Amino acid sequence: MKPILITFLTFSFFAISCFEQKTTNLKIEKVFLDNTDSTKNCYTIIYPTKLTCTGYLFLLPGFEETAESVLQQTDLPKKLALNGILTVIPTFQDGVLSFGVDSLSQQSFDKILKDVTSKHNLINQKFYVGGYSIGGSCAIKYAQKAIIKPSVVFAIDPPLDFERFYNSAKRDIRLSKKNEASEESVYMIDRLERETGGSPIIKRSEYYKLSPYSFSDTTQTAIKKIINIPLRIYTEPDINWWLKERGEDFTSMNVTECSAMINELNRLGNNNATLITTQNKGFRKPDNIKHPHSWSIVDNNELIKWLLAQK
């Protein structure tokens, strides 16, 4: 082995060891708004290691994800703590089945936010919001609806256009062999119909209200509310993986509306709205199974640097 490679590996092991040592001393606390129910209306808080807090961030899990799962899948909360950012991972009113963009989830978000800010005197601190999958949808939706808007928003491969999402799920069922339709597609169709009152054909306006972005909404009502907010959307459009492993194509991938939303925001004047695409970074822990729809597509260090640089 060449000396330069040995030096590099030695430094890498040392850096990993130092990071692990620092993060094992982090203070992590679970807070329940209702002590009689541990399945919902609660949040996990990761305290910063620095005495002076540089801001606070709500990190929103994907569908069916617990805070513990988030901490397993990504080091982002721990790295945020090392940079002085207090991080909150909430569980809303519907527990891990929270839909994020619905009114119940958004109200629950407000409730937890008020609890955190009042207890920790964060009123004048920088407020960041980000999330993965439906959590990313929730983050963008909150930025659109909130009276006190976050300073910065980021989302990791979020579904944004639920009219598209509904139609994709319907198509998945139609193309599937008998009794082999995806359980997720069946569930999501039923859930969207319950949230909106029907299909997009008869309740399109309700889908516009629910969606952080709607391709067919020419008024651009939702996205005009975040023209002045810095936004990043991460996605890994590995089309060959989706075709081979899931039998899905671009019409059922979140990248379609993610790119369309960023494009429209740029055209509306938001020059700090960016789509970040990655290649071969999507892997799920603990077994490092390849999956482009994963927390791991984000370069956490670079993201934190960007967050701290925003005014």
N, C-alpha and C positions, 0 to 999 in steps of 0.2 A: 504494500500500500504506500502511495506517495506521501511524503511528509506534509505537503499542503493539505491533502485530504484528511490526514490524521489530525492536523490542527483544526480544520473545519469541524470535524466530528466531535472533537474534544470540546470546542466552544459551544456547539449545539447542545450536547449533553449537559454542559454547565448552565446554559441559558434555560433549558427545560427544568433542571433541578431548582434553579433560583425561582422560576415562576411558580412551580409547585409548592415550594416552601412559603412563598409570599401568600399564595391563595389559600393554603391550609389554615392560615391565621385570620381569614376573613370572618366577619360577624354576619351570619345569615339567620333571619328570624321569620317565622310564620305568624301572621296576624289574622285573626278571625273577627269579622264584624258581628257575627252571631256565634257565640261559643258553644251553642247546642248543635251546630251543623258545620262539619268540617269539609263538606263537599262543594261549597259554593260561597260567594261573597267573602272572599279571603284574598290574601296576597302574601307573597314571599318577598322579603326585602333584603337586599345585599348592600351592606353599608360600605362607604368608601374608606380606604385606609388612611387617607389624608385628613388632617384636622379640619382643613378648610374645604368645604364641599363646592365643587365647580358646576353643579347642576344636578338635575334628577331626570331619570329616563324610565318611562313605562315600556316594558318589553312584553309584547303580546304573543302568547303561544298559538300554535296551530290548532286545528280542530282535533279534539280528543287528547290534547297534550296537557300534561300536568306541569307545574313549575319544576318538579324534580326531573322530568324528562327533558325540559329545556336546558337545565344545568348539565345534563349528561351529553346533550347533542352539541352544545356550543360553549366555548370559554368566554364568549362576549360579556356576560354579566360580571365575571371575575376580573376581566381586563378593564372594564369600565370602572370598577371599584378601585383598581390600582391607579386610575387616572382621576380619581376624586369625584366620580359620578355615582350618586346613589341610584340603585336600580330596583324597580318594582316589577314583579311578575304577577299579574292579577288572575284570579279565577272569578268569573262573573256569575250572574244570577242563575244561569242555566248550567253551571258547573263546566265540565270539560266539553259539553255539547253546545256551549254558547256559540251563536252564529256571528257574533262580532259586529255586523253592520245593522242588525235589527235594533229597534228602539229600546228593548229591554236590556240588551248588552251595553248600549251607549249610556243609558241611565245608571247602570251598575258601574260603568267606568267612572262617571262623574262622582258617584258616591265614594268609591275607593280613593279617587284622586283627592277629594276634600278631606278624607280621613288622614291620608299621608301628609298632605301639605300643612294641615293644622297641627299635627303631632310633631312635625319636624321643622316647622318654621321655614318653609320653602317658597313662600309667596313671591319673593323677589329673585329667586334663582332661575337659571335657564331651564327650560322644560323641553325635553326631547320625547318623541314617541316613535316606536318602531315595532315591527312584528314579522312573523313568518306565516306564510300561507294565508288562512282566513284572519290570522292575527295582523298581517300586513294590511288586509282589506279594512279591518277595524281601525287601524292606526290612521289611514287616509280618511276614512269616514269621520273619525273623531275630529280631525283637523278641519274638515269641512263644516262640521256642525257646532263646534265649540265656540263659546263666547270669548274665552281666553285661549287663544290659539297657541299651539306649541311652536317653539322657535325653529325646529327642524323635524322632518319626518323621513323615515326610510321603511321600505317594505321588501320582503324576500319572497319573490315569486307569488304574488297575491292574485287570487281571482278578483276581478274588478267589475266585469260586466256580467250581471247575473241573468240577463236575457240570453247571452251567449252560453253561459254556463248551463242553463236549463235546456236549451236546444241541443247542446253537445251531449248532455246526459240522455236525452230522448234518442238521439242518434246512436249512442252507444248501445242502448237497449235494442233498438231496431236491427243493428248490425250483428248483435250477439246471437249465438246459437240458442235454441230453446232451453230455457231454465239455466242459462249460463251468464245472464246479464249481471253486471257489476252491482254488488250490494250498495256500494257508494252512490251509483247513479240512481238507483231506485229510491234510496233514502233522500238524496238531495232534491229530486223532483218533488217528492212529498213535502219536504221541509220548505222548499221555495213556494209551493202552492199554499201552504199554511201561513207563511209569512206575508204573502202578497194577496191571497184570496183567489188565486187561480193561475192560469198559464199566461205567458207574455202576450198571447193573441188577444185575450180579453182584459188583461190587467197591466198593460204596458206601462202606464203611468206609475203604477206601484213599483215596478221593476226599476224605473228611473229613480224613484225615491230611495230605494234600497241600495242601488249600485253606486260605488264611488266614481264609476265612469260608465257611460253608456254610448256605444258606437253609434247607435241609431238616434240618439237624442241630439238633434241639430242645434238646440238652444245652448248646449254645453253648461247647463245650470250647475251641476255638481262641481265640475273642475274649476269654474270661474271663482269659486270660493277659496282656492288655494294658489292663486296666481302669484302671490308674494311670499310663499313659503318655500324654502329650500327642500327639495324632495329627491330622494334616490330610490330607484327600484332595481333590485338585483334579479337576474334570471339566467338560467342555463338552458338554452334551447337545443337540447340534444335530441333532435328529431329521430335519428336512427335508433336511439335507445327506446323512445316511446313507441315507435313502430314495431320493433322487435319484442319488447318486453310487455307492452300493454295494448298493442293493437290500436294505438291512437295516433293522430296526426296533428298538424298545426291548428286545425279548427277546434281542437279540444284542449289546446295548451294555453296557459295563462299569458305567455309571451305575446300573443296576438293583441290583447287589449292593453297590456303593459306598454308595449311600444307605441300603440295608437294614442294612449293617454299622454305619454311624454311628448310625443310629436305635437299634439294639440296644445299642450301647456306651453311648449316652446313658441308655437305660432301665436299664442295669446300674449306672449311677452315674458313668461317665466324662464329666464335663461339659466336658472339654477335648478332646473328639473332635468334629471339625467337618468338614462337607462344604462345599467352596467351588465354586460353579458359576460359569462364565463365559459370555460371549457374544461371538462374532466375534473371538476372540483367537488361535484356532488357525491358525498358518501355519508351514510348513516351509521352512527355508533350504536352499540359498542363493537359491532363486527365489521365496521367499515364496508358495508354493502353499498355498491354503486347505486345511486338514485339522484338524478339531477334536481329533483324537488327536495332540497335539503338545506338545513342551516349552514352547512359547511361551504356553500358557494361564496360566502362573504369573507373577504380579507378583513378580519376584525381590527387589526392594528391600523390599517388604512382608513377604515370607517370611523374609528374613534378620532383619528387625526382630523378627518373632515368635520366631524361633529364639533370638535373644540374650536375649529377655525371659523365657524359661522358666527356672524355678528348678531 
